[in-house]
Amino acid sequence: MRTFDYIRPASVPEAVAAGQLPGTAYLAAGTNLVDLMKGGVATPERVVDITRLPGLSAIERLPDGTARVGALVRNSDLAHDLAFAEAYPMVAEALLAGASAQLRNAATVGGNLMQRTRCQYFTDAVSPCNKRAPGSGCAALGHATRIHAVQGWSEHCIATHPSDFCVPLAALDAVVEITGPDGAREVPLTAFHHLPGDHPERETDLRPGELITALRLPPEAASFRGNARYLKVRDRTSYAFAVVSAAAALTLEAGGRIGQARLALGGLALKPWRVAEAEAALAGQAPSAEAFAKAADAALSGARPTGEANAFKIELARRVAIRALTQAAAGTPARIPALPASPFGIV
């Protein structure tokens, strides 16, 4: 680990001012950043500690029904907030499916949005990687690609985004609040993370010096509370990142038909993968295996493997999407399963 300057600002404006300097990284829990620094993958010249900034640790319900979550709220605190978990059960289920209890007690909402890929070539500081060193190449192409992208990848990067939390947030139209040198702005979560294209080093919509201050869920997100599930398939039952995941939510009309649908997939791309056509295909349909299969096919339209090793992810994602929709149609359980987000969980 290289030496670095350490700065602890007393306010958001002070943090933003410090963050504008080139070579600066913001530090919250550090559950991802510190590991990357130890491995020589991240080498900031200065670290700005934002953990004590005022006003970023509240979970609020605004008068119009919007939920506003401060960037420094801990994952475990959010997942166990009874009012939040009742209104957005698949978000709580996704939070409890991530990492270990110890890490969830430390990790923050804002930090979760800023997670870096777990591509083994990115975290190996000696491998060529266009994220770490633009123009150096992508060592993953043509090599071990089992966990890599099948949607939205380019010849410059085939990495995937690792977050569980972001998948249901994308499905529910979450919005990211940002403060920077030019003031405050907001970005839909679906637009916050960037696909690699020709510039895989540009991972998010954040500009130099900008800081995530909060996350919002719109009032209509709570209308899915009765029929919402998050499902995660992983190599180990616990403490593992998703090979494929799905967040599915429905509203059911009086006649039993689907009013609205939400579907987002994880583990497939460098961002949560949400396809409007898949959701539109379910509107007005009876919840059935056939309808769910058509929606899953629409969600995977255009998917292509980056090698023989990860071709299985396309069919796996299709099955996970169908199962998540089926479980959502059956109704949100009264309690989160014993193994959150696992297909082996007991409701």
C-alpha positions in Angstrom: 0.0 0.0 0.0 1.4 3.4 -0.9 1.4 6.2 1.6 -1.4 8.7 1.4 -2.8 11.9 3.0 -5.7 11.5 5.4 -8.4 14.2 5.6 -11.5 14.2 7.9 -13.8 17.0 6.8 -16.5 18.4 9.2 -19.2 19.1 6.5 -20.3 18.0 3.1 -19.0 21.2 1.5 -15.6 20.6 3.0 -15.6 17.0 1.8 -16.5 18.1 -1.7 -13.8 20.7 -1.7 -11.2 18.1 -0.7 -12.6 15.6 -3.1 -12.0 17.8 -6.1 -8.2 17.3 -5.9 -6.9 14.7 -8.4 -6.0 11.3 -6.8 -8.6 11.6 -4.0 -10.9 8.8 -2.8 -13.8 9.1 -0.4 -13.7 6.6 2.6 -16.9 5.4 4.3 -16.7 1.9 5.8 -13.8 1.0 3.4 -15.0 -2.6 3.0 -14.1 -2.5 -0.7 -11.7 0.4 -0.9 -9.2 -0.7 1.8 -8.9 -4.2 0.2 -8.1 -2.6 -3.1 -5.6 -0.3 -1.5 -3.9 -3.3 0.2 -3.6 -5.1 -3.1 -2.2 -2.1 -5.0 -5.3 -1.9 -7.2 -6.4 1.5 -5.8 -3.6 3.9 -5.1 -5.1 7.2 -3.9 -2.9 10.1 -3.0 -5.3 11.2 -0.3 -8.3 9.7 1.5 -11.2 11.8 2.6 -13.0 10.2 5.6 -16.7 11.0 5.3 -17.9 8.7 8.1 -18.6 11.6 10.5 -20.4 14.0 8.1 -23.6 15.2 9.6 -27.0 14.6 8.1 -26.2 11.5 6.0 -27.3 8.7 8.4 -31.1 9.0 8.5 -33.8 6.8 7.1 -36.8 9.1 6.3 -40.3 8.8 5.0 -41.2 12.1 3.3 -44.7 13.5 3.2 -45.4 12.3 -0.3 -44.5 8.7 0.6 -40.9 8.8 -0.8 -38.3 6.9 1.2 -35.0 8.8 1.6 -32.0 6.9 2.9 -28.8 8.7 3.8 -25.6 7.6 2.2 -24.0 6.6 5.5 -26.8 4.4 6.7 -25.4 1.0 7.4 -26.7 -2.0 5.4 -27.8 -3.9 8.5 -29.6 -0.9 9.9 -31.5 -0.4 6.7 -32.4 -4.1 6.3 -33.6 -4.4 9.9 -35.6 -1.1 9.9 -39.1 -2.6 10.2 -41.0 0.1 8.3 -38.5 0.1 5.5 -38.4 -3.7 5.2 -42.2 -3.9 5.2 -42.5 -1.3 2.4 -39.6 -2.6 0.3 -39.1 -6.3 1.2 -37.0 -7.4 -1.7 -34.5 -4.6 -0.9 -34.2 -5.9 2.6 -33.9 -9.4 1.3 -31.1 -8.4 -1.1 -29.2 -6.5 1.7 -29.3 -9.5 4.0 -28.1 -11.7 1.2 -24.9 -9.7 0.8 -21.6 -10.5 2.6 -21.5 -11.5 6.3 -23.2 -9.9 9.3 -20.0 -8.2 10.3 -19.6 -6.6 6.9 -23.2 -5.6 6.7 -22.8 -3.9 10.1 -20.0 -1.7 8.6 -20.9 -1.3 4.9 -22.9 1.8 3.9 -25.7 2.5 1.4 -23.5 4.9 -0.6 -20.5 2.6 -0.5 -22.7 -0.3 -1.8 -23.5 1.8 -4.9 -19.8 2.4 -5.5 -18.6 -1.2 -5.3 -15.9 -2.1 -7.8 -16.1 -5.3 -9.9 -14.8 -8.5 -8.4 -13.3 -9.5 -11.7 -10.1 -11.4 -10.8 -8.1 -9.7 -13.5 -9.1 -6.3 -12.1 -8.1 -7.2 -8.6 -4.8 -8.6 -9.8 -2.6 -5.6 -10.0 -0.2 -7.1 -12.5 -2.8 -8.2 -15.1 -3.7 -5.9 -18.0 -7.0 -4.2 -17.2 -8.6 -1.3 -19.0 -10.3 -0.2 -15.8 -7.1 0.2 -13.9 -4.9 1.3 -16.9 -6.9 2.5 -19.9 -5.5 1.1 -23.1 -3.6 -1.8 -21.5 -6.1 -4.4 -22.6 -8.6 -6.8 -21.0 -6.9 -9.9 -19.6 -10.2 -11.7 -19.1 -11.0 -11.9 -22.8 -10.1 -15.4 -24.0 -9.3 -16.7 -20.5 -11.3 -17.6 -17.4 -14.7 -16.0 -18.0 -17.1 -18.1 -15.9 -18.3 -15.1 -13.8 -18.1 -12.5 -16.5 -20.8 -10.6 -18.4 -23.2 -11.8 -21.0 -25.0 -8.5 -21.4 -23.7 -5.0 -22.3 -20.0 -6.0 -22.5 -17.5 -4.7 -25.0 -14.2 -5.7 -26.4 -12.6 -3.5 -23.8 -14.2 -5.0 -20.6 -16.4 -8.0 -19.7 -16.6 -7.4 -16.0 -19.8 -7.5 -14.0 -21.2 -5.4 -11.1 -21.2 -7.3 -7.8 -24.0 -5.6 -5.7 -27.1 -7.4 -4.5 -28.6 -4.1 -3.1 -28.5 -2.3 -6.5 -30.6 -4.9 -8.3 -33.9 -4.3 -6.5 -33.1 -0.6 -6.4 -32.9 -0.6 -10.2 -36.2 -2.4 -10.4 -37.9 0.1 -8.1 -36.8 3.3 -9.9 -34.5 4.4 -7.1 -32.8 7.8 -7.5 -29.3 8.8 -6.3 -28.8 12.2 -4.7 -25.4 13.7 -5.4 -23.6 16.9 -4.2 -20.6 18.3 -5.9 -18.7 21.5 -6.8 -21.6 22.6 -9.0 -24.2 22.0 -6.3 -26.8 19.2 -5.9 -28.2 16.9 -8.6 -29.9 13.5 -8.9 -29.5 10.6 -11.2 -31.8 7.5 -11.7 -30.0 4.4 -10.4 -30.5 2.8 -13.8 -28.3 5.5 -15.3 -25.8 5.8 -12.4 -23.7 2.8 -13.4 -22.1 2.9 -16.9 -21.6 0.0 -19.3 -18.0 -0.3 -20.4 -18.2 0.7 -24.1 -14.9 2.3 -25.1 -14.2 3.7 -21.7 -14.5 1.0 -19.0 -12.5 3.2 -16.6 -15.6 5.4 -16.3 -17.8 3.3 -14.1 -20.4 5.7 -12.7 -22.0 9.0 -13.5 -20.1 10.8 -10.7 -18.0 13.7 -11.7 -14.7 14.8 -10.0 -15.3 15.8 -6.4 -19.0 14.6 -6.3 -20.3 12.7 -3.3 -23.3 10.5 -3.0 -25.5 12.0 -0.1 -28.7 9.9 -0.3 -30.8 7.4 -2.1 -34.5 7.8 -2.7 -37.3 5.3 -3.5 -40.4 6.9 -5.1 -43.9 6.5 -3.5 -45.0 4.0 -6.0 -42.2 1.6 -5.1 -44.1 0.6 -2.0 -47.1 -0.6 -4.0 -45.1 -3.7 -4.9 -44.7 -4.7 -1.2 -47.2 -7.6 -1.4 -45.6 -9.4 -4.3 -41.8 -8.9 -4.3 -38.8 -11.2 -4.1 -35.1 -11.2 -4.6 -33.4 -14.5 -5.6 -29.6 -15.1 -5.8 -27.7 -18.0 -7.1 -24.1 -18.3 -5.9 -21.3 -20.8 -5.7 -21.5 -21.0 -1.9 -24.8 -20.7 0.1 -23.5 -17.8 2.0 -20.8 -15.1 1.9 -20.5 -15.2 -1.9 -21.3 -12.8 -4.7 -24.1 -13.7 -7.2 -23.4 -15.7 -10.2 -26.9 -14.6 -11.3 -29.6 -12.8 -9.3 -33.1 -11.4 -9.9 -35.4 -8.9 -8.3 -39.0 -9.4 -9.3 -42.1 -7.4 -8.2 -45.7 -7.4 -9.3 -49.0 -5.6 -8.5 -52.0 -7.9 -8.9 -55.4 -6.5 -9.9 -58.7 -7.6 -8.4 -59.2 -10.3 -11.2 -55.7 -11.7 -10.4 -54.0 -10.3 -13.5 -50.8 -8.4 -13.4 -51.1 -4.7 -13.2 -47.5 -3.6 -13.2 -44.3 -5.7 -13.2 -40.7 -4.9 -12.3 -37.7 -7.2 -13.2 -34.0 -6.6 -12.8 -31.2 -9.1 -13.1 -27.8 -9.1 -11.4 -24.5 -10.8 -12.3 -25.0 -10.3 -16.0 -23.5 -6.9 -16.8 -21.5 -4.0 -15.4 -24.8 -2.7 -14.0 -28.1 -4.1 -12.9 -29.9 -5.3 -16.0 -33.4 -4.1 -16.4 -35.4 -4.4 -19.6 -38.6 -2.4 -20.1 -39.9 -4.8 -22.7 -39.8 -7.7 -20.3 -41.9 -5.8 -17.8 -44.3 -4.6 -20.5 -44.8 -8.1 -21.6 -46.3 -9.0 -18.2 -48.8 -6.1 -17.9 -52.4 -7.4 -18.1 -51.3 -11.0 -18.2 -52.4 -13.8 -15.8 -49.4 -14.8 -13.6 -48.4 -18.0 -15.3 -45.3 -20.0 -16.2 -45.8 -19.1 -19.9 -46.1 -15.4 -19.2 -43.0 -15.5 -17.0 -41.0 -17.4 -19.6 -41.8 -14.8 -22.2 -40.7 -12.0 -19.9 -37.5 -13.9 -19.1 -36.8 -14.4 -22.8 -37.3 -10.6 -23.4 -34.9 -9.8 -20.5 -32.2 -12.0 -22.0 -32.7 -10.8 -25.6 -29.3 -10.0 -27.0 -27.4 -11.9 -24.3 -24.2 -13.4 -25.6 -21.4 -15.2 -23.7 -17.8 -13.9 -23.6 -16.6 -17.5 -23.9 -17.7 -21.1 -23.5 -17.2 -20.9 -19.8 -20.0 -18.5 -19.1 -22.6 -19.5 -21.8 -24.5 -21.3 -19.0 -25.3 -17.9 -17.4 -27.9 -17.1 -20.0 -30.1 -20.1 -19.4 -29.4 -19.8 -15.6 -30.5 -16.2 -15.7 -33.7 -17.2 -17.6 -34.6 -19.8 -15.0 -33.7 -17.5 -12.1 -36.0 -14.7 -13.6 -38.9 -17.2 -14.0 -38.4 -18.5 -10.5 -38.2 -15.0 -9.0 -41.4 -13.9 -10.8 -43.1 -17.1 -9.7 -42.2 -16.5 -6.1 -43.3 -12.9 -6.3 -46.7 -13.9 -7.7 -47.1 -16.3 -4.7 -46.7 -13.3 -2.4 -44.1 -11.7 -0.2 -43.5 -14.0 2.9 -44.4 -12.7 6.3 -40.7 -13.1 7.3 -37.5 -13.1 5.2 -36.4 -16.7 4.6 -33.8 -18.4 6.8 -31.3 -18.1 3.9 -32.1 -14.7 2.4 -32.1 -14.7 -1.4 -31.2 -18.4 -1.6 -33.2 -20.9 -3.7 -32.8 -23.2 -0.6 -34.4 -20.7 1.8 -37.4 -21.9 3.7 -40.3 -19.5 3.8 
